[in-house]
Amino acid sequence: MERKEIFSGKTVEDAIETGLKSLGVTREEVEIETVEEGKKKLFHSVPAQVVITVKDNRTDGERAVVFLKGLFDKLGYEVDPVLTSEEEKIEIELNTDSTRGLIGRRGEMIDSIQVLAGAVANIGRHDYKRVVVDCGGYRKEREEKLRHIAEKLADKAVRLGKKVRLEPMNPYDRRTVHAALVDNENVTTKSEGKEPMRFVVIIPKNLKFNDKRDRYEGGRGGRGKFDRDRKDRNGGKFSGNKERKPIPHRELPAEETPQTSGTSFKRDSSSGSGYQKGNFSRFIGTYLGNSRENEGSLTAYENKDEE
């Protein structure tokens, strides 16, 4: 990572000499850019200014090692980080007497150190380069353990015909599980969830759909969801297993019952107002009888209204 600073002096050479002494570098190790030449005016003078950029010729791995050294000095740990490889990935070995304390519970400490080292090593890079920080052979031992667990759980998933979910892991461990089962013809793997609780799911090729949690066809595909394929393509209604209830048949009124298109009401004498459903004592609506057969009765109603 390059380092830039501005220095000033009476002349450009004075500003450069001041900058080199302050940074503790030689002229070959820096790039110099003149900002102001410096001028003398009638009542005052303008000082010269230069920008000195210290060239960083260190590799990404070397820069990460320098960062880790400063980090452990601040924390008070006696650790000597050593760059062991920088080809396909950057590998750093931590040499210390307190290996267990540096690794932490389930590798939480060394995983955090690895994340920080990866962030420093990839500053200014367009493509991310993987960084692995190890201590006392922990990574190799952890990888072998995860491979054994992955193969064992894959056999269980095939035997039961169900998905098997592993505990949440960091990206490095999840990648190890995927790599362990990539050649297994009986299962596939995928990551689900969100960080930091993201986990690996092992899915067998003989997955049974009669399990309520894994059923996606012919039934519910999860809590609160429904299978849209159950809809009838013609009517757009669900075609479940239940039989439809028949529509009740409504009987026609008896011959003694007057036929109307309205509603029969009975006045509620106790309340003094309003009507209640009851016998056909009064009719509201259009008379539907034979006009010829009941011509006399219809005339009687008309005459009564005229009176």
Phi, psi and chi 1 to 4 in degrees:
 res  aa     phi    psi   chi1   chi2   chi3   chi4
   1 MET       -  127.6 -176.3  172.8   59.3      -
   2 GLU   -75.1  153.4  -65.5 -177.9  -12.6      -
   3 ARG  -126.9  124.3  179.0 -178.9  170.2 -169.8
   4 LYS  -119.3  139.6  -66.0 -177.5  178.7 -179.0
   5 GLU  -147.4  152.7  -70.2 -167.5   24.8      -
   6 ILE  -105.2  134.0  -59.0  175.9      -      -
   7 PHE  -130.0  151.1  -63.1   93.7      -      -
   8 SER  -130.3  160.4   59.1      -      -      -
   9 GLY  -169.5  177.8      -      -      -      -
  10 LYS   -63.3  -39.7  -68.6 -177.3  179.6 -179.2
  11 THR  -127.1  173.9   62.0      -      -      -
  12 VAL   -64.6  -40.1  172.9      -      -      -
  13 GLU   -66.5  -38.1  -73.8  -60.6  -36.1      -
  14 ASP   -63.3  -39.7  -68.5  -19.7      -      -
  15 ALA   -66.7  -38.6      -      -      -      -
  16 ILE   -66.9  -45.5  -66.4  173.8      -      -
  17 GLU   -62.0  -39.5  -68.9  -63.1  -31.2      -
  18 THR   -63.5  -40.8  -57.7      -      -      -
  19 GLY   -68.1  -41.8      -      -      -      -
  20 LEU   -64.8  -40.4  -65.8  177.8      -      -
  21 LYS   -67.1  -39.1  -70.3  180.0 -179.1  179.7
  22 SER   -67.4  -38.2  177.1      -      -      -
  23 LEU   -85.9  -18.5  -63.0  173.5      -      -
  24 GLY    71.8   38.0      -      -      -      -
  25 VAL  -130.2  169.8  -66.4      -      -      -
  26 THR   -98.7  170.4   61.5      -      -      -
  27 ARG   -65.5  -28.7 -170.0 -179.2  -72.3  -96.2
  28 GLU   -72.0  -19.1  -69.5   76.3   15.7      -
  29 GLU   -94.1    2.1  -63.4  175.2  -16.7      -
  30 VAL  -132.4  165.2  -62.3      -      -      -
  31 GLU  -116.3  134.6  -67.2  179.4   -4.7      -
  32 ILE  -116.4  132.5  -59.0  172.1      -      -
  33 GLU  -128.5  124.4  179.2 -176.7   -3.1      -
  34 THR   -85.6  125.1  -57.5      -      -      -
  35 VAL   -98.1  -43.2  178.7      -      -      -
  36 GLU  -137.6  129.1 -179.4   63.1   50.7      -
  37 GLU   -73.7  -25.4  -67.2  -74.2  -11.7      -
  38 GLY    91.5  128.3      -      -      -      -
  39 LYS  -137.0  149.2  -62.7  178.4 -178.4  177.8
  40 LYS  -106.0  124.5  -71.6 -175.6  178.7 -178.8
  41 LYS  -111.9 -176.7  -64.7 -171.4  176.6 -178.5
  42 LEU   -63.5  -47.9 -178.0   61.1      -      -
  43 PHE  -108.0  -15.0  -62.5  103.7      -      -
  44 HIS  -155.6  173.0   66.7  -80.5      -      -
  45 SER  -125.3  149.5   61.1      -      -      -
  46 VAL   -98.8  120.8  177.4      -      -      -
  47 PRO   -70.4  155.0   26.1  -33.2      -      -
  48 ALA   -80.2  145.8      -      -      -      -
  49 GLN  -132.9  140.4  -73.2 -173.2  -15.8      -
  50 VAL  -136.0  151.1  -65.0      -      -      -
  51 VAL  -107.1  120.5  176.8      -      -      -
  52 ILE  -108.1  122.5  -62.0  179.4      -      -
  53 THR  -109.9  119.5  -56.2      -      -      -
  54 VAL   -81.3  122.8 -179.8      -      -      -
  55 LYS   -72.5  134.8  -60.9  177.3 -178.1  179.1
  56 ASP  -108.2  101.6 -170.5    0.0      -      -
  57 ASN   -91.8    6.4  -62.3  -37.4      -      -
  58 ARG   -77.4  150.0  -65.5  173.5  -62.6 -174.4
  59 THR   -77.3  172.8   62.1      -      -      -
  60 ASP   -62.5  -40.0  -62.0  -28.1      -      -
  61 GLY   -68.1  -40.7      -      -      -      -
  62 GLU   -64.9  -37.1  -68.1  173.2  -13.3      -
  63 ARG   -65.2  -37.8 -171.3  168.1   61.5 -111.1
  64 ALA   -67.4  -37.5      -      -      -      -
  65 VAL   -64.9  -43.7  168.5      -      -      -
  66 VAL   -61.0  -39.8  172.0      -      -      -
  67 PHE   -63.5  -44.2  165.4   77.4      -      -
  68 LEU   -64.7  -36.5  -68.7  179.5      -      -
  69 LYS   -61.3  -46.1  -73.3 -178.5  178.4  179.0
  70 GLY   -64.9  -35.4      -      -      -      -
  71 LEU   -64.9  -47.0  175.2   64.2      -      -
  72 PHE   -67.8  -32.1  -67.5  130.6      -      -
  73 ASP   -64.7  -39.9  -69.9  -18.5      -      -
  74 LYS   -66.6  -37.4  -66.5  -70.9 -175.3 -178.0
  75 LEU   -79.8  -13.8  -64.2  175.9      -      -
  76 GLY    81.0   22.9      -      -      -      -
  77 TYR   -96.9  139.2  -71.6  170.4      -      -
  78 GLU   -91.0   87.1  -64.8 -177.9   -0.3      -
  79 VAL  -130.6  138.3 -178.5      -      -      -
  80 ASP  -116.6   98.8 -178.3   23.5      -      -
  81 PRO   -76.6  133.4   24.3  -28.6      -      -
  82 VAL  -127.0  131.6  178.3      -      -      -
  83 LEU   -81.1  116.5 -180.0   64.4      -      -
  84 THR  -101.1  -26.9   58.4      -      -      -
  85 SER  -157.3  148.6  177.0      -      -      -
  86 GLU  -148.5   39.6 -161.7  174.6    3.4      -
  87 GLU   -96.2  -91.8  -63.8  178.7   -1.3      -
  88 GLU   -72.4  -35.3  -64.3 -178.5   -1.5      -
  89 LYS  -143.3  158.2   57.9 -175.8  176.6 -179.2
  90 ILE   -90.0  121.7  -61.4  173.2      -      -
  91 GLU  -116.5  128.0  -62.9 -178.2    6.5      -
  92 ILE  -125.8  129.3  -59.1  173.9      -      -
  93 GLU  -104.5  132.1 -179.1   70.3   23.6      -
  94 LEU  -100.6  116.5  -56.4 -179.9      -      -
  95 ASN   -98.3  119.5  -61.2  -38.7      -      -
  96 THR  -157.4  161.2  179.4      -      -      -
  97 ASP   -84.9  -29.6  -65.3  -26.9      -      -
  98 SER   -97.5   73.1   57.7      -      -      -
  99 THR   -66.1  -44.5  -55.8      -      -      -
 100 ARG   -62.9  -41.8 -178.6  176.9  -61.5  179.8
 101 GLY   -67.4  -31.3      -      -      -      -
 102 LEU   -77.1  -31.3 -169.2   61.4      -      -
 103 ILE   -75.0  -44.7  -66.0  174.2      -      -
 104 GLY    82.3  177.2      -      -      -      -
 105 ARG   -70.5  121.8 -177.8  175.3  177.7  -89.4
 106 ARG    57.0   26.4  -67.3 -170.9  177.3 -177.6
 107 GLY    75.0   19.4      -      -      -      -
 108 GLU   -65.3  -38.9  -66.4  176.4   -6.2      -
 109 MET   -67.1  -51.2 -177.7   70.9  170.1      -
 110 ILE   -69.4  -28.1 -165.3  171.7      -      -
 111 ASP   -67.1  -39.1  -72.7  -17.0      -      -
 112 SER   -65.8  -41.1  -59.4      -      -      -
 113 ILE   -62.6  -38.1  -64.3  171.7      -      -
 114 GLN   -65.5  -39.4 -179.5  173.4  -81.1      -
 115 VAL   -62.8  -44.2  170.8      -      -      -
 116 LEU   -64.8  -43.0  -65.8  175.1      -      -
 117 ALA   -63.2  -38.6      -      -      -      -
 118 GLY   -65.5  -37.2      -      -      -      -
 119 ALA   -66.0  -40.4      -      -      -      -
 120 VAL   -70.7  -41.5  173.2      -      -      -
 121 ALA   -66.5  -26.3      -      -      -      -
 122 ASN   -99.9   13.5  -75.9  -84.1      -      -
 123 ILE   -66.3  126.5  -68.5  176.1      -      -
 124 GLY    82.2    0.4      -      -      -      -
 125 ARG   -91.9  144.4  -69.7 -177.7   58.8   90.3
 126 HIS   -84.8  -33.7  -63.5  -71.7      -      -
 127 ASP  -112.3  135.4   55.0  -28.3      -      -
 128 TYR   -73.4  133.5 -174.3   84.7      -      -
 129 LYS  -109.9  129.7 -167.3  166.5 -173.3  177.5
 130 ARG   -70.6  137.5 -174.4 -179.8  169.5 -167.3
 131 VAL  -121.9  128.6  177.3      -      -      -
 132 VAL  -119.6  122.4  178.4      -      -      -
 133 VAL  -109.8  123.4  178.1      -      -      -
 134 ASP  -122.8  159.6 -162.8    3.1      -      -
 135 CYS  -152.1  118.3 -179.9      -      -      -
 136 GLY    62.8   29.8      -      -      -      -
 137 GLY    71.3   22.2      -      -      -      -
 138 TYR   -65.5  -41.7  167.1   75.2      -      -
 139 ARG   -62.8  -43.8  -65.5  -63.2 -179.7 -170.2
 140 LYS   -65.6  -42.2 -175.3  176.8 -179.3 -179.9
 141 GLU   -65.1  -41.4 -178.0 -179.1   -9.5      -
 142 ARG   -65.4  -40.3  175.0   69.8  172.7  171.5
 143 GLU   -63.8  -43.5 -176.5  175.6  -15.4      -
 144 GLU   -63.6  -39.2  -68.2  177.2   -4.3      -
 145 LYS   -65.9  -42.6 -176.0  177.2  179.9 -179.4
 146 LEU   -66.7  -37.3  -73.2  174.7      -      -
 147 ARG   -63.9  -41.6  -74.5 -179.3  176.7  -85.0
 148 HIS   -64.3  -44.4  175.9   71.3      -      -
 149 ILE   -64.3  -41.8  -66.7  174.5      -      -
 150 ALA   -63.0  -43.7      -      -      -      -
 151 GLU   -66.2  -37.7  -67.3  172.3   -1.7      -
 152 LYS   -66.9  -43.4 -174.5  176.6  179.8 -179.8
 153 LEU   -72.1  -28.5  -67.6  179.9      -      -
 154 ALA   -66.0  -41.2      -      -      -      -
 155 ASP   -62.8  -38.0  -65.4  -21.2      -      -
 156 LYS   -66.3  -41.4  178.6 -179.7  178.2 -178.7
 157 ALA   -63.0  -40.3      -      -      -      -
 158 VAL   -69.8  -39.3  173.7      -      -      -
 159 ARG   -65.5  -40.2 -175.4  175.5   69.4 -104.9
 160 LEU   -89.9  -17.8  -60.2  178.5      -      -
 161 GLY    70.1   29.8      -      -      -      -
 162 LYS  -131.5  160.3  -63.7 -178.5  179.2 -179.9
 163 LYS   -71.0  147.8  -62.6  179.5 -178.1  179.3
 164 VAL  -124.5  127.7  175.6      -      -      -
 165 ARG  -106.4  131.0  166.0 -179.1  166.4  177.6
 166 LEU   -91.2  167.6  -79.4   72.5      -      -
 167 GLU   -70.4  158.0   63.9  178.8    8.1      -
 168 PRO   -57.6  137.9  -25.1   34.2      -      -
 169 MET  -136.3  163.2  -59.3  177.6 -178.1      -
 170 ASN   -78.2  166.2   56.5   53.7      -      -
 171 PRO   -57.1  -35.6  -25.4   34.3      -      -
 172 TYR   -64.0  -45.5 -174.8   86.9      -      -
 173 ASP   -69.6  -38.2  -70.3  -15.1      -      -
 174 ARG   -63.4  -38.7  -66.8 -160.9  -55.1  -90.7
 175 ARG   -64.1  -34.7 -168.6 -179.4  -61.9  110.0
 176 THR   -66.2  -41.2  -58.6      -      -      -
 177 VAL   -66.1  -44.2  174.6      -      -      -
 178 HIS   -60.2  -42.5  -69.0  -51.9      -      -
 179 ALA   -67.9  -32.3      -      -      -      -
 180 ALA   -68.0  -29.5      -      -      -      -
 181 LEU  -111.3   10.0  -59.5  177.1      -      -
 182 VAL   -66.3  -28.7   67.5      -      -      -
 183 ASP   -96.1    2.6  -64.6  -31.6      -      -
 184 ASN   -78.2  119.4 -166.3  -42.2      -      -
 185 GLU   -79.6   -9.6  -60.8  178.8   -6.3      -
 186 ASN   -97.8  -13.1  -61.0  -40.2      -      -
 187 VAL  -139.2  162.2  -62.2      -      -      -
 188 THR  -129.5  161.1   57.9      -      -      -
 189 THR  -129.5  152.4   59.7      -      -      -
 190 LYS  -154.9  156.0   68.7  174.8 -178.1  177.3
 191 SER   -99.8  139.3  -64.2      -      -      -
 192 GLU  -133.9  166.0  -64.8 -177.9   -4.6      -
 193 GLY    88.7 -179.4      -      -      -      -
 194 LYS  -120.2  150.8  -63.9 -177.8  178.9 -179.8
 195 GLU   -63.8  142.8  -63.4  -69.8   -4.3      -
 196 PRO   -92.8   13.9   34.1  -34.5      -      -
 197 MET  -103.7   27.6  -57.6  -58.2  -67.2      -
 198 ARG   -75.6  139.8 -164.4  163.5  173.5   79.1
 199 PHE  -138.7  169.5   53.5   90.1      -      -
 200 VAL  -103.6  138.3  176.8      -      -      -
 201 VAL  -116.9  127.9  178.8      -      -      -
 202 ILE   -97.4  121.7  -58.8  175.6      -      -
 203 ILE  -113.9  117.8  -51.8  171.8      -      -
 204 PRO   -77.1  152.7   28.4  -33.7      -      -
 205 LYS   -69.9  -25.3  -63.0  -68.3 -177.4   64.4
 206 ASN   -97.5   41.3   62.2  -23.2      -      -
 207 LEU   -59.9  128.4 -179.3   64.6      -      -
 208 LYS   -87.5  129.3  -63.0  179.4 -179.2  178.9
 209 PHE   -91.4   -0.5  -69.0   98.2      -      -
 210 ASN   -80.3   -6.0   57.2   -4.6      -      -
 211 ASP   -77.7  130.6 -173.8    3.8      -      -
 212 LYS   -61.7  -32.1  -67.5 -177.5  179.0 -179.5
 213 ARG   -76.0  -24.5  -66.5  171.7  -61.7  178.6
 214 ASP  -117.3   14.6  -59.7  -36.3      -      -
 215 ARG   -89.1  124.5 -178.0  166.8   50.1 -173.6
 216 TYR  -121.2   -6.1  -64.1   96.9      -      -
 217 GLU  -131.4  141.9  -62.6  178.5    0.8      -
 218 GLY    71.8   17.6      -      -      -      -
 219 GLY   178.7 -164.6      -      -      -      -
 220 ARG   -72.8  141.3  -67.4 -178.1  178.1  -90.2
 221 GLY  -100.2   15.6      -      -      -      -
 222 GLY   153.1  172.2      -      -      -      -
 223 ARG   -68.4  132.8  -64.5 -178.3  179.6  178.8
 224 GLY    74.2    9.3      -      -      -      -
 225 LYS  -121.5  164.8  -59.7  179.4 -178.7  178.9
 226 PHE  -139.5  159.4   60.9   87.7      -      -
 227 ASP   -89.3  114.8 -172.9    2.3      -      -
 228 ARG   -70.5  -17.6  -63.4 -177.4 -178.6  -86.1
 229 ASP   -71.7  -11.0  -64.9  -24.9      -      -
 230 ARG   -79.2   -7.2  -64.1  176.6   62.6 -162.8
 231 LYS   -70.6  144.1  -74.7 -173.0  175.9 -177.7
 232 ASP   -74.5  124.3 -173.4    2.5      -      -
 233 ARG   -65.8  -28.2  -64.6 -178.1 -179.8  -86.4
 234 ASN   -79.9  -50.5  -63.2  -33.4      -      -
 235 GLY   -99.6  -14.8      -      -      -      -
 236 GLY    75.9   17.7      -      -      -      -
 237 LYS  -111.4  161.2  -62.2 -178.7  179.5  179.4
 238 PHE   -71.0  139.1  -73.6  101.4      -      -
 239 SER  -113.1   73.4   57.5      -      -      -
 240 GLY   -81.8 -170.1      -      -      -      -
 241 ASN   -81.2  -23.1  -63.4  -32.3      -      -
 242 LYS   -70.8  141.5  -67.6 -175.0  177.4  180.0
 243 GLU   -81.5  144.3  -63.4 -178.5   -2.3      -
 244 ARG   -71.5  139.4  -64.4 -176.9  179.6 -179.9
 245 LYS   -73.6  135.9  -65.2 -178.2  179.9 -179.8
 246 PRO   -66.9  148.3   24.3  -33.2      -      -
 247 ILE   -74.3  126.5  -59.9  175.4      -      -
 248 PRO   -62.9  139.9   22.5  -32.9      -      -
 249 HIS   -86.9  128.0 -179.9   69.8      -      -
 250 ARG   -93.9  122.2  -59.0 -177.0   65.4  179.7
 251 GLU   -75.7  146.5  -60.0  -70.5  -16.2      -
 252 LEU   -74.3  151.3  -65.6  175.7      -      -
 253 PRO   -64.5  153.0   23.4  -33.3      -      -
 254 ALA   -66.5  165.7      -      -      -      -
 255 GLU   -66.1  -31.0  -65.6 -178.0   -2.5      -
 256 GLU   -74.8  -14.7  -66.2   81.6    3.9      -
 257 THR   -86.4  125.1  -55.0      -      -      -
 258 PRO   -59.2  143.3  -21.5   32.1      -      -
 259 GLN  -100.6  121.8  -60.0  173.5   -4.5      -
 260 THR  -139.2  162.1   70.0      -      -      -
 261 SER   -96.6    2.8   63.2      -      -      -
 262 GLY  -102.7 -151.0      -      -      -      -
 263 THR  -128.0  141.9  -51.9      -      -      -
 264 SER   -88.5  133.1  170.0      -      -      -
 265 PHE  -131.0  153.6  -68.2   89.4      -      -
 266 LYS  -126.8  125.2 -179.4  178.6 -179.7 -178.6
 267 ARG   -68.4  135.6 -171.8  174.8 -176.9   84.8
 268 ASP   -88.5  105.3 -172.6    3.1      -      -
 269 SER   -74.0  -25.8   58.2      -      -      -
 270 SER   -71.2  -39.8   60.9      -      -      -
 271 SER   -81.8  -23.8   59.9      -      -      -
 272 GLY    89.0  -14.2      -      -      -      -
 273 SER  -152.6  156.2   63.3      -      -      -
 274 GLY    89.6  168.9      -      -      -      -
 275 TYR  -126.9  152.9  -71.0   89.1      -      -
 276 GLN  -127.9  155.0  -65.0 -178.5   -9.8      -
 277 LYS   -67.6  136.5  -69.0 -177.1  179.1 -179.4
 278 GLY  -165.0 -150.5      -      -      -      -
 279 ASN   -73.3  166.7  -62.6  -30.6      -      -
 280 PHE   -80.2   78.0  -68.1   88.0      -      -
 281 SER   -97.9  -23.6   58.8      -      -      -
 282 ARG  -145.6  145.5 -174.6  175.5 -178.8   87.4
 283 PHE  -122.1  136.2  -57.8   97.9      -      -
 284 ILE  -124.6  124.5  -57.7  174.2      -      -
 285 GLY   141.0 -167.5      -      -      -      -
 286 THR   -94.5  132.7  -54.5      -      -      -
 287 TYR   -72.2  128.4 -173.1   74.5      -      -
 288 LEU  -110.0   14.5  -57.7  178.4      -      -
 289 GLY   -77.4  178.3      -      -      -      -
 290 ASN   -73.1  122.7 -169.1  -30.7      -      -
 291 SER   -65.8  -33.3   59.6      -      -      -
 292 ARG   -73.8  -43.3  -66.9 -176.7  178.5 -179.3
 293 GLU   -68.3  -28.6  -66.2  178.7   -1.4      -
 294 ASN  -114.0   28.7  -60.5  -80.1      -      -
 295 GLU   -62.5  -38.6 -176.1  175.2   -1.3      -
 296 GLY   -66.9  -43.0      -      -      -      -
 297 SER   -66.6  -36.0   59.1      -      -      -
 298 LEU   -66.4  -38.7  179.5   60.8      -      -
 299 THR   -65.3  -34.7  -55.3      -      -      -
 300 ALA   -65.3  -39.8      -      -      -      -
 301 TYR   -64.1  -41.1  -84.2  108.1      -      -
 302 GLU   -66.1  -42.7  -66.8  176.5   -9.4      -
 303 ASN   -63.9  -37.5  -66.1  -23.1      -      -
 304 LYS   -64.7  -38.6 -171.4  176.5 -179.0  179.1
 305 ASP   -67.0  -35.4  -65.8  -24.5      -      -
 306 GLU   -68.7  -33.3  -71.0  178.3   -2.2      -
 307 GLU   -66.7      -  -66.6  175.9   -1.1      -
